[in-house]
Amino acid sequence: MANVHYASIGDVWKHLPLAEVLQIVCPLRYWETHSGSSSYPLTRSAERNYGAFAFLERGRHSPELEGSSYGRLLARHVGGEVPTYPGSPRIAMELLRSTAGHFVFCDLDGGSLSNIAEDARALGVPQGRVRLVQEDGVATLERELSGLAEDEVVGTFLHVDPYRPLESNTEGQTPWTSSRGRRSGGLGACCGTASTPDATGAPCWRPSRARVS
C-alpha cells in the first residue's frame, strides 16, 4: 500500500465530486494515471478522523451529503464486516461496472495494482475490461489517447491524480499538462486533489479541477 494518506480530507474532497460526476456522465471508458489501491482498511488516525470519519458523522445531518453517490458508497463499505475505504478505482468500478466498457489503471506500485485486480474479480468485472499498467501513468494514457478516433474520445473519462502535479516524467510530460488535454473534445477530465509535501514534509492539499465537455 503506497498511499498512506487515504481517507483523509483530501480524499473526501476528491472522491465526493468524482463519484457524482461519474454517476451523471457514465463514461464508456475510465482511465486513471495514479490509481493507488482500490480498497484500504478503514482504521482510526488523525488524518482519517478529520477526513472520512468526520464526513460520515457530520453527513448524517445533511440529506444531500448522506444521499450522495459517495456518501452511500462510503456507508456501505464502512458497514461491512471489515470496514474499508474505497479508493478511486473501487469507486469507478462500482459505479460504472454495468456501463463502462474499459478501465485502465496505472500505478508504479505493484501491490496497488494487485489490490485493484482483487476488487475487480470480487465485483464481477470481466478481466478483459480491466487493464493494469505498472508504468508511468501520464505517458501511458497519453499514448492511449493518441490512439483514439475522434468518436472514441467522446465517452472517455481521464482521471489525473498526481502526488506531485508539476513533476516531469522521462518524456517531459507532467500530470498538469496531461490534465489540460491536447484532445479535449468530448473528454471528461478530472485532476484530483494532489498531496505535495511542503518544506517541512507535510502534505499540502491542492484544489481539484474538472472538465466535462
N, C-alpha and C positions, 0 to 999 in steps of 0.2 A: 504494500500500500504506500504509494509515493506521496499522496496528498494527506498531510496531517491537519489541514485547516478545514476539513469537511464539516458540514452542518453549522458553519459559522454564520455571522450576519451577512458576510459577503456571498455565501452560497444562497441564503434566503433571498437576497435582492436579485441574484442571478436566476435562480430556478423558479421563483414566483412568476416573473413575466415570461420566461421561456415556456413553461407549461401552458400558460394562457395563449400565447401566440401559436404554439403547435396545435392546440385544441381548435383554434379558429381556422388556421391555414390548412392543416392536414396535408403537408407536403408529400410528394411521392418519393422523394429521396431526402435522407437526413445524413449529413456528413459533419464530422467533428474533428478539429485539429489537435486538441489537447484533452483527450477523453477522461483520463483518470479512471478510477474504479466505477463499477456500476452500483455497488451497494457497500455501505460502511456500517460497522457496529455502532449503534447509537448509544454511547455511554456519556456520562456527565463530565464536563470540563468547563473551564471558564468561557472559552470560545463558544462551545455548543450551548451552554446555558443562556448566553446572550443572543444566540442565533436561533437554531431550530426549536429549542425548548421554549424560548420566550415567544416565538411565533405561535406555537401550539397553545400556550397558556393564555396569551392575550387575544389570539384569534377567536377564542370562544365567545368573545364579546362583540365580534364583528361578523355578521352573516355573510358579508362579501368575502372576507378572508377565509372563513371557515368553509364556505361553499365553493371556493376557487378550485381549479383543477389541481393546483399544487397543494392546497390545504387538504383536500380529500385524499390525494395520493399519499401525502406525508402521514396523515392519520391512520391509513391502512397499514403502513409499514411500522409505525410505532406500536400499533395494536397487535402485531403479530407475536408469536411465541418467543421469538428473539427479535427485539426492536432493532430496526436498521434505518439508515438514512439513504434515500435514493439519490445517486449521482445523476448527472445529466444523461448518460447512456440509458440508465434504467427508466428515467422519466420519458425519454423519447420512445423507447421500445414499448413501454406500457401504453402510451397514448397513441402510438402510430402502428402498432403491430398488425392491425386489421386493414390499414390503408397504405402505409409506406412500402414501396417496393424494394428499397435498397438502403441499407445502413452501411456507412463507412466510419469506423472508429480508429483514430490514430493515437498512439502514445509510445514513448520510448521505453516505458516500464512494462515488461512482460507480465508481471503479476497483475497489473491493472487490466490488461487485455484478457488474461485468463478468467478474471472475475466477470468481465463482460460476457465472455463465451458461456460461462456457467449460468448466468442470468438469462441469456438468450434461450438456452435449452429449457430452463425452468418455465419461461414464458411461452414456449412452443413456437418461437420464431424460427422458421426454416433456416438451416445452415447456409444455404445458398443466398440468403438475403442479407447476411451479415458478413462484412469483410473487416478483418482486423489487421492493422498495419503497424508494425513496430519500427517506424521510421519517423523522420521529421514530418509533422502533420501539415505544416504550411506548404512545403514543397510537394508533398503527395497530393493534396487537394487542388493545388494549382494545376498539376498535371491532369487530374481528373476533370477539372473544369474546362481545360483546353480541349479535351476530347468530346465534350458535349455538343450536340447540334443545338441550334437556336431554340427549337421547340422543346428540347430536353432541359434547357436551362429553367424554363418555367416549371415550377413544382420542386425545385431543388432548394433545400434549406442548409446553409453553411453556418455552423456554429464555431466561431473562433474564440477560444477561451484560453488565452495565454497566461503564464505566470509572469513573464517579462514581455510586455507587448511591443517594445521597441527594439528588442534584441534580434539581430540578423542571424539567419542560418548561413550555411556554406555557400548558398546561391545568392546571398544578398537580400533575401526576402524577409520581411518582418510580419508578425501577426497583424499589425495595424494596417499595413498596405494590403494584406490579403483580405482583411475585413472590408476594405473600401471596395474591392471587387473591380476587375477590369471588364467583366461581362455582367453588368448588374441587371439587365433586362429580365424581369420576372424572377430574380434570385432573391430569396429571403436570407438575410444575413444578420447574425446576432453576435456582437462582440461582447462576451460576458465579462463580468467584474473580474479584474485581474488583481492578484496579490503580489505586489512588488516590494521587496524589503527596502526600508529606508536606511539611513546611515547607521542606525542602531541595530539593524537586522529585524526590526518589527515589520509586519506586513502593512502595506498601505492600500486601502481598498479604493479602487478607481470605479467611477460610474459606468454602467453599461450603456451601449447604444445599439439600436436595432434599425434595420431597414427591411421592409417587405414591399416589393413592388410588383 
